[in-house]
Structure formats: C-alpha cells, structure tokens
Amino acid sequence: MEDFLNIAEQNLRRAKEIIAELGIEEAWKGVGGTANLVGSVRTGLLMSNLDIDFHVYSGDSRGESAEAQLQDGFAAMANIASRKGVQKIECYNFLGEEDRSFDWHLFYADTDERTWKIDIIHIMNDSAYKGKFERVADRIQAALTPEFKKSILKIKWDGMQRGVQVVGIEVYKAVIEDAVRTFDQFQAWKAEAACDRILQWEPGATV
C-alpha cells in the first residue's frame, strides 16, 4: 500500500478512537440528543487534516426553543470537556444566521503531540440544515469507487505537501463528477470551476 494510503488509514483509525475516548455520542445521548458524524471521517476520506466533524441535535421534546436546546449543549459539552486530552473549547453563536446553529470547537492533544480539532455543530431543531450534511456525506460515500477514493486522498496529500489548503467538498466534486485525478488537474479545475455554490452540491444533484 502506498504511504499516503497508510497514513490516511492510520489517521481514520485514530479519529474513531478519539471519538470513543471523548464519549461524544454518549454525552449527547445522555441529554436526550443525537450526535451524527459528518465530513471526512464519516465518508472515510480523512487524510492529514486532523479534523473530526459532528452535527448534533437536541431531542424532539425540546421543540424549537433555542434556550432549552442550548441547555442540552452546555451539559453535553461539560461532560466532554472533563475528558483527558481536551486542551481548549471555543463556542460561537450563529443562531441568528441561516443555518441556526451554536458551534463548539474542541482542541484535543493526542499522545503523539499532534492536536486534533473536533467541530461539534449544534443544529437547532427548526433549521433547514437539519440532516443535510449527513445526507451529503452518505451520497458521497455511496458514489465512491476505489479509484475515486485513491484520487481524492492523493490530491489532499499532494496539497498538504505543497502547502496548499484544499477544500474537501471541492475535491469530491472534481473527482466524482468532473474526471479530475491529480492535484495539478484539480488546481486547473478550481481556476475554471464556479465554486460559489459548492456547499449545495451533492453527487448527482444539479447545483
């Protein structure tokens, strides 16, 4: 197996271990809510960017009350914050924005001195974005072939090696729908593609 594929596999395995160590899903279940993986860990496309992404929700019994839902969020995050390795937690209020969310960013110090960032986005029950990114991740995963997966991971790896930050969803669209296979092809694609509505993209859907 090529080195970058080994690294991706090791990082994905470690991400799942960290999720278990922090008890993220259990913490939200404990307040009657749900924590759903999204992003590159859910799709299996994590490379070297040490990010873990969750979208979390309060139970239906909370209704649309932001105050009641935030009580759940603070209680769940207090549980997670007590776990070994948690260095810092930041929170941001986007309740007045389109996505209606309260965002938590947790920084976790691993035993190998690497720092992982865990984004825990609390989507309000009345948000139009509820469940959206879980659906997108599942559609991306369903569209993957071994060739697509290898190309996506290689583009991410080459971007990191060249000091270029790549956006995962852009790489996925370029590879899955537009026949891009290398980092140089991706850079050329990005220069020509209209990416202003990329967050609305789903495999097989018209953006």
N, CA, C and O of each residue as an XYZ file, in Angstrom:
828
protein
N       0.848     -1.199      0.000
C       0.000      0.000      0.000
C       0.882      1.246      0.000
O       1.896      1.290      0.696
N       0.500      2.257     -0.776
C       1.287      3.475     -0.850
C       1.255      4.214      0.485
O       0.295      4.106      1.248
N       2.336      4.974      0.755
C       2.498      5.610      2.060
C       1.319      6.494      2.434
O       0.853      6.451      3.573
N       0.824      7.301      1.485
C      -0.252      8.226      1.837
C      -1.531      7.470      2.198
O      -2.324      7.948      3.010
N      -1.735      6.305      1.606
C      -2.906      5.500      1.954
C      -2.761      4.903      3.349
O      -3.737      4.810      4.092
N      -1.544      4.501      3.703
C      -1.289      4.015      5.063
C      -1.549      5.110      6.092
O      -2.162      4.867      7.131
N      -1.074      6.315      5.791
C      -1.264      7.439      6.713
C      -2.748      7.747      6.868
O      -3.226      7.975      7.980
N      -3.477      7.753      5.752
C      -4.918      8.018      5.808
C      -5.630      6.970      6.660
O      -6.496      7.303      7.468
N      -5.265      5.716      6.477
C      -5.896      4.633      7.236
C      -5.603      4.764      8.727
O      -6.489      4.569      9.559
N      -4.354      5.095      9.060
C      -3.972      5.260     10.467
C      -4.700      6.445     11.101
O      -5.167      6.353     12.237
N      -4.798      7.557     10.368
C      -5.478      8.736     10.906
C      -6.968      8.483     11.097
O      -7.554      8.935     12.080
N      -7.581      7.766     10.166
C      -9.004      7.454     10.294
C      -9.243      6.557     11.506
O     -10.202      6.750     12.253
N      -8.366      5.582     11.693
C      -8.494      4.694     12.854
C      -8.352      5.483     14.152
O      -9.104      5.272     15.104
N      -7.370      6.402     14.180
C      -7.155      7.195     15.393
C      -8.333      8.134     15.649
O      -8.715      8.344     16.801
N      -8.905      8.693     14.603
C     -10.063      9.575     14.766
C     -11.203      8.840     15.467
O     -11.848      9.392     16.359
N     -11.446      7.611     15.068
C     -12.529      6.835     15.676
C     -12.218      6.504     17.131
O     -13.120      6.450     17.966
N     -10.943      6.284     17.433
C     -10.552      6.035     18.823
C     -10.774      7.276     19.682
O     -11.241      7.176     20.817
N     -10.440      8.444     19.140
C     -10.616      9.696     19.883
C     -12.094      9.955     20.153
O     -12.465     10.395     21.242
N     -12.926      9.684     19.169
C     -14.374      9.848     19.357
C     -14.850      9.013     20.540
O     -15.638      9.477     21.365
N     -14.361      7.774     20.613
C     -14.745      6.892     21.719
C     -14.178      7.392     23.047
O     -14.867      7.365     24.067
N     -12.920      7.849     23.035
C     -12.289      8.331     24.266
C     -13.013      9.547     24.837
O     -13.141      9.684     26.054
N     -13.480     10.419     23.965
C     -14.163     11.631     24.418
C     -15.631     11.386     24.755
O     -16.273     12.222     25.391
N     -16.154     10.252     24.333
C     -17.544      9.931     24.649
C     -18.539     10.909     24.052
O     -19.543     11.242     24.683
N     -18.264     11.369     22.839
C     -19.103     12.412     22.235
C     -20.533     11.932     22.016
O     -21.486     12.610     22.398
N     -20.678     10.775     21.407
C     -22.026     10.277     21.119
C     -22.788      9.980     22.407
O     -23.986     10.245     22.504
N     -22.080      9.424     23.398
C     -22.727      9.102     24.674
C     -23.141     10.367     25.426
O     -24.192     10.400     26.066
N     -22.304     11.413     25.344
C     -22.624     12.665     26.039
C     -23.915     13.274     25.510
O     -24.733     13.776     26.281
N     -24.097     13.228     24.202
C     -25.325     13.795     23.630
C     -26.521     12.884     23.864
O     -27.638     13.356     24.074
N     -26.286     11.593     23.827
C     -27.373     10.661     24.147
C     -27.827     10.864     25.589
O     -29.009     10.720     25.899
N     -26.880     11.199     26.470
C     -27.193     11.394     27.878
C     -28.100     12.579     28.154
O     -28.741     12.635     29.204
N     -28.165     13.530     27.225
C     -29.076     14.676     27.397
C     -30.287     14.547     26.474
O     -31.014     15.514     26.246
N     -30.490     13.344     25.950
C     -31.651     13.103     25.101
C     -31.468     13.516     23.661
O     -32.436     13.588     22.904
N     -30.219     13.793     23.272
C     -29.953     14.252     21.915
C     -29.279     13.201     21.053
O     -29.204     12.026     21.413
N     -28.790     13.654     19.902
C     -28.145     12.775     18.932
C     -26.900     13.463     18.387
O     -26.924     14.659     18.093
N     -25.812     12.708     18.252
C     -24.576     13.218     17.652
C     -24.272     12.395     16.407
O     -24.050     11.187     16.490
N     -24.265     13.057     15.256
C     -24.022     12.377     13.987
C     -22.691     12.821     13.385
O     -22.439     14.017     13.235
N     -21.856     11.869     13.048
C     -20.639     12.183     12.303
C     -21.001     12.756     10.940
O     -21.953     12.308     10.300
N     -20.239     13.742     10.505
C     -20.325     14.238      9.135
C     -18.885     14.389      8.631
O     -17.938     14.052      9.342
N     -18.726     14.887      7.428
C     -17.393     15.200      6.942
C     -16.548     13.986      6.592
O     -17.067     12.908      6.305
N     -15.222     14.186      6.621
C     -14.297     13.202      6.067
C     -14.168     11.933      6.898
O     -13.788     10.891      6.365
N     -14.475     11.995      8.191
C     -14.437     10.759      8.979
C     -15.625      9.880      8.611
O     -15.482      8.663      8.498
N     -16.785     10.480      8.426
C     -17.971      9.705      8.032
C     -17.786      9.079      6.651
O     -18.169      7.929      6.434
N     -17.200      9.833      5.716
C     -17.035      9.320      4.352
C     -15.824      8.409      4.208
O     -15.685      7.718      3.199
N     -14.935      8.400      5.220
C     -13.704      7.621      5.113
C     -12.638      8.307      4.290
O     -11.708      7.654      3.817
N     -12.758      9.640      4.106
C     -11.838     10.385      3.246
C     -10.916     11.312      4.041
O     -10.403     12.294      3.504
N     -10.710     10.998      5.314
C      -9.764     11.763      6.122
C      -8.344     11.481      5.636
O      -7.959     10.327      5.447
N      -7.565     12.560      5.434
C      -6.176     12.374      5.015
C      -5.261     12.848      6.141
O      -5.024     12.094      7.084
N      -4.744     14.068      6.072
C      -3.806     14.561      7.083
C      -4.326     15.760      7.856
O      -3.681     16.211      8.802
N      -5.483     16.283      7.468
C      -6.082     17.395      8.188
C      -6.827     16.815      9.389
O      -7.872     16.185      9.224
N      -6.304     17.021     10.580
C      -6.786     16.307     11.761
C      -8.058     16.947     12.315
O      -8.060     17.525     13.402
N      -9.125     16.831     11.550
C     -10.432     17.385     11.910
C     -11.458     16.264     12.008
O     -11.486     15.347     11.187
N     -12.292     16.361     13.023
C     -13.434     15.463     13.192
C     -14.670     16.345     13.286
O     -14.683     17.319     14.039
N     -15.702     16.012     12.534
C     -16.889     16.870     12.458
C     -18.141     16.123     12.892
O     -18.412     15.008     12.445
N     -18.897     16.768     13.774
C     -20.194     16.248     14.204
C     -21.261     17.315     13.997
O     -21.010     18.505     14.184
N     -22.451     16.876     13.609
C     -23.644     17.701     13.727
C     -24.494     17.059     14.809
O     -24.768     15.859     14.774
N     -24.908     17.873     15.773
C     -25.628     17.340     16.927
C     -26.987     18.028     17.051
O     -27.180     19.163     16.614
N     -27.920     17.297     17.665
C     -29.299     17.760     17.748
C     -29.876     17.435     19.115
O     -29.568     16.399     19.704
N     -30.719     18.335     19.611
C     -31.486     18.046     20.817
C     -32.669     17.159     20.454
O     -33.050     17.053     19.288
N     -33.242     16.523     21.472
C     -34.397     15.669     21.239
C     -35.609     16.468     20.793
O     -35.697     17.670     21.041
N     -36.536     15.797     20.138
C     -37.742     16.463     19.637
C     -38.560     17.092     20.758
O     -39.294     18.053     20.528
N     -38.436     16.554     21.973
C     -39.216     17.090     23.092
C     -38.823     18.524     23.427
O     -39.578     19.241     24.085
N     -37.639     18.943     22.975
C     -37.196     20.318     23.208
C     -37.901     21.306     22.286
O     -37.847     22.516     22.509
N     -38.555     20.795     21.260
C     -39.256     21.670     20.329
C     -38.296     22.614     19.629
O     -37.183     22.227     19.274
N     -38.730     23.858     19.431
C     -37.907     24.845     18.738
C     -37.300     25.864     19.692
O     -36.766     26.880     19.247
N     -37.371     25.614     20.986
C     -36.818     26.541     21.970
C     -35.293     26.492     21.949
O     -34.692     25.480     22.310
N     -34.671     27.592     21.525
C     -33.210     27.645     21.491
C     -32.636     27.533     22.897
O     -31.610     26.884     23.096
N     -33.287     28.158     23.870
C     -32.783     28.120     25.243
C     -32.734     26.692     25.776
O     -31.742     26.284     26.380
N     -33.804     25.933     25.552
C     -33.838     24.547     26.027
C     -32.784     23.705     25.319
O     -32.134     22.864     25.941
N     -32.616     23.928     24.027
C     -31.623     23.159     23.273
C     -30.200     23.506     23.715
O     -29.339     22.628     23.784
N     -29.954     24.773     24.010
C     -28.624     25.171     24.467
C     -28.303     24.589     25.839
O     -27.141     24.306     26.131
N     -29.305     24.409     26.675
C     -29.074     23.746     27.959
C     -28.524     22.342     27.731
O     -27.615     21.902     28.435
N     -29.081     21.644     26.744
C     -28.562     20.320     26.387
C     -27.106     20.421     25.946
O     -26.257     19.631     26.361
N     -26.838     21.409     25.096
C     -25.496     21.553     24.547
C     -24.446     21.808     25.611
O     -23.383     21.188     25.596
N     -24.734     22.716     26.536
C     -23.760     23.022     27.582
C     -23.554     21.829     28.511
O     -22.438     21.590     28.974
N     -24.625     21.078     28.788
C     -24.492     19.899     29.646
C     -23.649     18.822     28.966
O     -22.781     18.219     29.597
N     -23.903     18.584     27.693
C     -23.136     17.570     26.961
C     -21.670     17.972     26.852
O     -20.781     17.138     27.027
N     -21.416     19.245     26.565
C     -20.037     19.693     26.396
C     -19.281     19.712     27.725
O     -18.063     19.530     27.741
N     -19.981     19.928     28.834
C     -19.326     19.843     30.144
C     -18.812     18.429     30.383
O     -17.728     18.232     30.930
N     -19.604     17.451     29.966
C     -19.188     16.050     30.078
C     -17.941     15.795     29.236
O     -16.972     15.206     29.713
N     -17.972     16.238     27.995
C     -16.849     16.011     27.081
C     -15.601     16.756     27.552
O     -14.491     16.234     27.451
N     -15.781     17.980     28.067
C     -14.649     18.808     28.492
C     -13.853     18.179     29.625
O     -12.677     18.494     29.807
N     -14.481     17.296     30.383
C     -13.803     16.681     31.527
C     -12.864     15.552     31.115
O     -12.123     15.028     31.946
N     -12.891     15.174     29.837
C     -12.095     14.028     29.393
C     -10.624     14.399     29.205
O     -10.286     15.534     28.868
N      -9.773     13.421     29.429
C      -8.332     13.599     29.275
C      -7.996     13.982     27.834
O      -8.546     13.418     26.888
N      -7.093     14.941     27.679
C      -6.633     15.351     26.359
C      -7.280     16.620     25.845
O      -6.767     17.240     24.913
N      -8.405     17.020     26.439
C      -9.075     18.233     25.983
C      -8.281     19.450     26.451
O      -8.123     19.671     27.651
N      -7.783     20.236     25.499
C      -6.973     21.414     25.810
C      -7.800     22.685     25.915
O      -7.609     23.497     26.820
N      -8.717     22.840     24.978
C      -9.433     24.111     24.857
C     -10.750     23.875     24.148
O     -10.850     23.009     23.278
N     -11.771     24.653     24.523
C     -13.056     24.615     23.834
C     -13.480     26.049     23.538
O     -13.433     26.917     24.410
N     -13.891     26.283     22.302
C     -14.426     27.577     21.902
C     -15.879     27.386     21.473
O     -16.253     26.307     21.013
N     -16.693     28.421     21.619
C     -18.068     28.329     21.134
C     -18.467     29.628     20.445
O     -18.018     30.715     20.811
N     -19.325     29.484     19.435
C     -19.751     30.616     18.623
C     -21.252     30.522     18.374
O     -21.785     29.454     18.074
N     -21.914     31.657     18.505
C     -23.364     31.710     18.373
C     -23.754     32.151     16.963
O     -23.526     33.296     16.573
N     -24.345     31.222     16.204
C     -24.853     31.524     14.871
C     -26.364     31.314     14.802
O     -26.913     30.996     13.747
N     -27.020     31.495     15.934
C     -28.468     31.276     15.970
C     -29.217     32.263     15.083
O     -30.319     31.974     14.618
N     -28.619     33.427     14.851
C     -29.265     34.423     14.004
C     -28.950     34.284     12.536
O     -29.429     35.070     11.719
N     -28.139     33.281     12.185
C     -27.768     33.067     10.789
C     -28.685     32.030     10.140
O     -29.539     31.435     10.797
N     -28.488     31.832      8.847
C     -29.359     30.935      8.080
C     -29.351     29.506      8.616
O     -30.388     28.842      8.640
N     -28.174     29.033      9.047
C     -28.099     27.628      9.466
C     -28.624     27.390     10.876
O     -28.851     26.240     11.250
N     -28.828     28.457     11.682
C     -29.386     28.331     13.034
C     -28.600     27.308     13.858
O     -29.105     26.235     14.185
N     -27.357     27.663     14.184
C     -26.513     26.718     14.909
C     -25.746     27.404     16.034
O     -25.571     28.623     16.044
N     -25.296     26.587     16.976
C     -24.394     27.019     18.038
C     -23.193     26.095     17.935
O     -23.310     24.888     18.144
N     -22.030     26.667     17.610
C     -20.882     25.865     17.198
C     -19.846     25.738     18.312
O     -19.446     26.724     18.932
N     -19.424     24.500     18.545
C     -18.378     24.198     19.512
C     -17.142     23.707     18.766
O     -17.244     22.879     17.860
N     -15.971     24.221     19.151
C     -14.705     23.780     18.563
C     -13.800     23.313     19.699
O     -13.399     24.095     20.561
N     -13.496     22.041     19.676
C     -12.726     21.413     20.746
C     -11.342     21.049     20.220
O     -11.206     20.532     19.111
N     -10.322     21.323     21.019
C      -8.945     21.006     20.634
C      -8.421     19.916     21.567
O      -8.424     20.056     22.790
N      -7.975     18.830     20.948
C      -7.589     17.621     21.681
C      -6.110     17.334     21.447
O      -5.670     17.209     20.305
N      -5.342     17.230     22.537
C      -3.910     16.932     22.449
C      -3.715     15.423     22.475
O      -3.993     14.772     23.483
N      -3.241     14.874     21.373
C      -3.025     13.436     21.296
C      -1.711     13.067     21.983
O      -0.877     13.930     22.259
N      -1.542     11.791     22.251
C      -0.340     11.326     22.955
C       0.921     11.478     22.112
O       2.028     11.466     22.651
N       0.764     11.621     20.780
C       1.927     11.810     19.901
C       2.213     13.290     19.651
O       2.970     13.639     18.746
N       1.598     14.163     20.465
C       1.784     15.616     20.428
C       1.102     16.293     19.241
O       1.300     17.487     19.019
N       0.317     15.562     18.491
C      -0.491     16.193     17.449
C      -1.773     16.730     18.085
O      -2.273     16.179     19.066
N      -2.289     17.803     17.515
C      -3.533     18.385     18.011
C      -4.648     18.146     17.003
O      -4.521     18.472     15.823
N      -5.733     17.577     17.485
C      -6.922     17.357     16.674
C      -7.952     18.445     16.981
O      -8.067     18.901     18.119
N      -8.689     18.847     15.966
C      -9.782     19.804     16.140
C     -11.094     19.062     15.896
O     -11.290     18.445     14.849
N     -11.977     19.134     16.870
C     -13.278     18.480     16.750
C     -14.347     19.559     16.709
O     -14.538     20.288     17.682
N     -15.039     19.660     15.592
C     -16.126     20.630     15.427
C     -17.439     19.939     15.761
O     -17.810     18.946     15.134
N     -18.130     20.469     16.744
C     -19.416     19.920     17.173
C     -20.455     21.014     16.958
O     -20.571     21.944     17.756
N     -21.200     20.891     15.879
C     -22.127     21.935     15.453
C     -23.540     21.563     15.904
O     -24.128     20.596     15.422
N     -24.068     22.351     16.839
C     -25.400     22.086     17.387
C     -26.428     22.778     16.493
O     -26.618     23.992     16.566
N     -27.081     21.987     15.656
C     -28.084     22.495     14.723
C     -29.433     22.545     15.437
O     -29.874     21.553     16.018
N     -30.080     23.698     15.391
C     -31.378     23.823     16.042
C     -32.438     22.990     15.312
O     -32.333     22.737     14.112
N     -33.449     22.575     16.059
C     -34.471     21.689     15.502
C     -35.271     22.314     14.367
O     -35.853     21.598     13.552
N     -35.305     23.656     14.307
C     -36.068     24.308     13.240
C     -35.176     24.760     12.083
O     -35.617     25.527     11.228
N     -33.928     24.291     12.050
C     -33.004     24.690     10.985
C     -33.274     23.912      9.703
O     -33.550     22.712      9.734
N     -33.191     24.609      8.582
C     -33.334     23.954      7.278
C     -32.156     23.033      6.986
O     -32.219     22.212      6.072
N     -31.081     23.167      7.762
C     -29.881     22.361      7.539
C     -29.897     21.059      8.340
O     -28.950     20.277      8.257
N     -30.945     20.817      9.106
C     -31.016     19.610      9.924
C     -30.954     18.366      9.035
O     -31.827     18.155      8.193
N     -29.930     17.554      9.225
C     -29.768     16.315      8.470
C     -29.130     16.463      7.105
O     -28.833     15.460      6.457
N     -28.908     17.698      6.647
C     -28.414     17.918      5.283
C     -27.027     17.322      5.064
O     -26.803     16.614      4.082
N     -26.098     17.604      5.972
C     -24.719     17.193      5.725
C     -24.505     15.702      5.971
O     -23.566     15.116      5.432
N     -25.360     15.087      6.775
C     -25.335     13.635      6.883
C     -25.730     13.010      5.543
O     -25.107     12.051      5.086
N     -26.770     13.566      4.924
C     -27.229     13.058      3.627
C     -26.158     13.239      2.553
O     -25.914     12.339      1.750
N     -25.522     14.412      2.546
C     -24.475     14.672      1.553
C     -23.316     13.692      1.732
O     -22.817     13.131      0.756
N     -22.887     13.488      2.984
C     -21.777     12.563      3.241
C     -22.118     11.150      2.785
O     -21.275     10.462      2.210
N     -23.341     10.720      3.038
C     -23.740      9.369      2.639
C     -23.803      9.234      1.120
O     -23.479      8.179      0.576
N     -24.216     10.296      0.438
C     -24.262     10.246     -1.028
C     -22.851     10.242     -1.617
O     -22.597      9.580     -2.622
N     -21.943     10.977     -0.995
C     -20.549     10.952     -1.442
C     -19.975      9.552     -1.248
O     -19.343      9.002     -2.150
N     -20.197      8.985     -0.076
C     -19.672      7.651      0.213
C     -20.240      6.615     -0.758
O     -19.522      5.722     -1.208
N     -21.525      6.735     -1.080
C     -22.151      5.787     -1.999
C     -21.589      5.914     -3.413
O     -21.573      4.943     -4.168
N     -21.127      7.119     -3.768
C     -20.607      7.353     -5.118
C     -19.142      6.943     -5.264
O     -18.626      6.878     -6.380
N     -18.473      6.668     -4.149
C     -17.045      6.373     -4.202
C     -16.760      5.030     -4.865
O     -17.464      4.043     -4.648
N     -15.726      5.023     -5.666
C     -15.115      3.790     -6.158
C     -13.699      3.761     -5.597
O     -13.221      4.789     -5.118
N     -13.013      2.625     -5.637
C     -11.612      2.614     -5.178
C     -10.750      3.652     -5.897
O      -9.875      4.264     -5.286
N     -10.997      3.851     -7.198
C     -10.229      4.848     -7.953
C     -10.535      6.258     -7.458
O      -9.620      7.058     -7.265
N     -11.814      6.568     -7.252
C     -12.189      7.894     -6.754
C     -11.541      8.159     -5.393
O     -10.968      9.223     -5.163
N     -11.641      7.176     -4.498
C     -11.104      7.360     -3.147
C      -9.600      7.605     -3.184
O      -9.098      8.502     -2.506
N      -8.886      6.817     -3.968
C      -7.432      6.981     -4.057
C      -7.079      8.351     -4.627
O      -6.157      9.003     -4.138
N      -7.798      8.794     -5.651
C      -7.523     10.100     -6.262
C      -7.784     11.230     -5.273
O      -6.997     12.172     -5.182
N      -8.889     11.139     -4.532
C      -9.229     12.178     -3.555
C      -8.159     12.273     -2.478
O      -7.700     13.367     -2.149
N      -7.763     11.136     -1.931
C      -6.748     11.144     -0.878
C      -5.404     11.640     -1.403
O      -4.684     12.345     -0.697
N      -5.063     11.275     -2.643
C      -3.783     11.724     -3.218
C      -3.793     13.230     -3.452
O      -2.782     13.892     -3.216
N      -4.905     13.782     -3.907
C      -4.991     15.232     -4.102
C      -4.852     15.953     -2.761
O      -4.141     16.953     -2.662
N      -5.528     15.448     -1.738
C      -5.392     16.045     -0.404
C      -3.947     15.960      0.085
O      -3.412     16.924      0.631
N      -3.324     14.808     -0.114
C      -1.943     14.602      0.325
C      -0.985     15.533     -0.412
O      -0.132     16.166      0.210
N      -1.123     15.617     -1.729
C      -0.236     16.476     -2.509
C      -0.438     17.945     -2.154
O       0.518     18.721     -2.142
N      -1.684     18.328     -1.864
C      -1.933     19.698     -1.436
C      -1.192     20.015     -0.151
O      -0.579     21.076     -0.027
N      -1.247     19.094      0.812
C      -0.541     19.298      2.074
C       0.965     19.378      1.845
O       1.639     20.223      2.435
N       1.494     18.505      0.993
C       2.931     18.502      0.716
C       3.389     19.813      0.075
O       4.529     20.238      0.265
N       2.504     20.442     -0.675
C       2.850     21.703     -1.344
C       2.419     22.931     -0.549
O       2.593     24.062     -1.003
N       1.860     22.708      0.631
C       1.438     23.825      1.462
C       0.196     24.525      0.963
O      -0.004     25.710      1.230
N      -0.650     23.796      0.232
C      -1.878     24.363     -0.317
C      -3.069     23.735      0.401
O      -3.234     22.515      0.387
N      -3.893     24.564      1.024
C      -5.087     24.076      1.701
C      -6.171     23.785      0.670
O      -6.571     24.675     -0.081
N      -6.644     22.549      0.630
C      -7.713     22.205     -0.302
C      -9.012     22.011      0.475
O      -9.001     21.597      1.634
N     -10.114     22.314     -0.173
C     -11.435     22.166      0.437
C     -12.003     20.821      0.008
O     -12.150     20.550     -1.184
N     -12.322     19.980      0.993
C     -12.737     18.619      0.700
C     -13.871     18.519     -0.294
O     -13.789     17.746     -1.248
N     -14.938     19.290     -0.089
C     -16.117     19.170     -0.944
C     -15.791     19.537     -2.389
O     -16.396     18.997     -3.316
N     -14.834     20.455     -2.591
C     -14.409     20.800     -3.947
C     -13.677     19.631     -4.593
O     -13.891     19.329     -5.767
N     -12.816     18.977     -3.826
C     -12.090     17.815     -4.358
C     -13.069     16.703     -4.724
O     -12.923     16.063     -5.765
N     -14.063     16.474     -3.874
C     -15.013     15.393     -4.123
C     -15.775     15.627     -5.423
O     -15.933     14.713     -6.233
N     -16.243     16.852     -5.614
C     -16.982     17.161     -6.842
C     -16.080     17.023     -8.068
O     -16.481     16.456     -9.084
N     -14.866     17.544     -7.963
C     -13.941     17.498     -9.095
C     -13.648     16.059     -9.514
O     -13.610     15.749    -10.705
N     -13.442     15.185     -8.532
C     -13.098     13.791     -8.829
C     -14.324     12.998     -9.264
O     -14.283     12.296    -10.274
N     -15.417     13.105     -8.507
C     -16.586     12.256     -8.752
C     -17.325     12.646    -10.026
O     -17.796     11.779    -10.761
N     -17.428     13.946    -10.291
C     -18.256     14.379    -11.426
C     -17.466     14.917    -12.614
O     -17.966     14.909    -13.739
N     -16.234     15.386    -12.381
C     -15.526     16.092    -13.451
C     -14.208     15.442    -13.863
O     -13.370     16.084    -14.495
N     -14.022     14.168    -13.507
C     -12.911     13.344    -14.011
C     -11.523     13.855    -13.630
O     -10.544     13.530    -14.302
N     -11.424     14.645    -12.566
C     -10.120     15.102    -12.082
C      -9.450     13.951    -11.331
O     -10.102     13.246    -10.562
N      -8.147     13.763    -11.555
C      -7.451     12.648    -10.921
C      -6.146     13.047    -10.224
O      -5.626     12.272     -9.422
N      -5.610     14.226    -10.508
C      -4.338     14.637     -9.917
C      -4.470     16.032     -9.303
O      -5.424     16.760     -9.575
N      -3.492     16.383     -8.471
C      -3.512     17.698     -7.835
C      -3.412     18.814     -8.873
O      -4.113     19.820     -8.768
N      -2.546     18.645     -9.872
C      -2.412     19.677    -10.902
C      -3.714     19.847    -11.682
O      -4.111     20.967    -12.004
N      -4.372     18.737    -11.982
C      -5.672     18.825    -12.649
C      -6.690     19.531    -11.754
O      -7.521     20.300    -12.235
N      -6.619     19.264    -10.457
C      -7.543     19.909     -9.522
C      -7.319     21.417     -9.489
O      -8.280     22.187     -9.476
N      -6.064     21.840     -9.475
C      -5.768     23.272     -9.472
C      -6.305     23.941    -10.738
O      -6.845     25.046    -10.681
N      -6.154     23.267    -11.876
C      -6.683     23.813    -13.132
C      -8.207     23.849    -13.097
O      -8.821     24.818    -13.542
N      -8.817     22.786    -12.566
C     -10.283     22.728    -12.434
C     -10.793     23.855    -11.549
O     -11.782     24.512    -11.874
N     -10.114     24.075    -10.433
C     -10.543     25.098     -9.477
C     -10.460     26.493    -10.089
O     -11.282     27.358     -9.787
N      -9.464     26.710    -10.950
C      -9.310     28.020    -11.583
C     -10.460     28.321    -12.538
O     -10.768     29.483    -12.803
N     -11.093     27.265    -13.055
C     -12.151     27.453    -14.050
C     -13.551     27.205    -13.497
O     -14.531     27.738    -14.019
N     -13.648     26.396    -12.441
C     -14.964     25.988    -11.943
C     -15.625     27.098    -11.135
O     -14.955     27.915    -10.503
N     -16.942     27.107    -11.172
C     -17.719     28.029    -10.338
C     -18.000     27.328     -9.014
O     -18.824     26.416     -8.953
N     -17.311     27.757     -7.948
C     -17.421     27.080     -6.654
C     -18.239     27.879     -5.643
O     -18.245     27.555     -4.456
N     -18.926     28.920     -6.107
C     -19.626     29.785     -5.169
C     -20.795     29.077     -4.488
O     -21.212     29.479     -3.402
N     -21.329     28.025     -5.116
C     -22.441     27.294     -4.509
C     -22.041     25.855     -4.183
O     -22.879     24.953     -4.179
N     -20.761     25.653     -3.911
C     -20.252     24.300     -3.712
C     -20.887     23.622     -2.504
O     -21.031     22.400     -2.499
N     -21.272     24.387     -1.477
C     -21.856     23.774     -0.288
C     -23.247     23.209     -0.551
O     -23.775     22.456      0.268
N     -23.845     23.568     -1.690
C     -25.141     22.997     -2.060
C     -24.992     21.742     -2.916
O     -25.982     21.097     -3.258
N     -23.742     21.396     -3.262
C     -23.518     20.258     -4.159
C     -23.743     18.927     -3.458
O     -23.367     18.739     -2.301
N     -24.365     18.010     -4.187
C     -24.476     16.613     -3.791
C     -24.245     15.775     -5.042
O     -24.651     16.185     -6.130
N     -23.607     14.618     -4.922
C     -23.408     13.784     -6.110
C     -24.720     13.509     -6.830
O     -25.697     13.065     -6.227
N     -24.724     13.781     -8.126
C     -25.909     13.523     -8.929
C     -26.946     14.619     -8.901
O     -27.949     14.541     -9.610
N     -26.718     15.665     -8.073
C     -27.692     16.756     -7.977
C     -27.217     17.942     -8.801
O     -26.017     18.118     -9.011
N     -28.149     18.749     -9.265
C     -27.824     19.962    -10.011
C     -27.693     21.121     -9.040
O     -28.619     21.407     -8.281
N     -26.535     21.796     -9.062
C     -26.297     22.932     -8.164
C     -26.685     24.222     -8.852
O     -26.561     25.297     -8.265
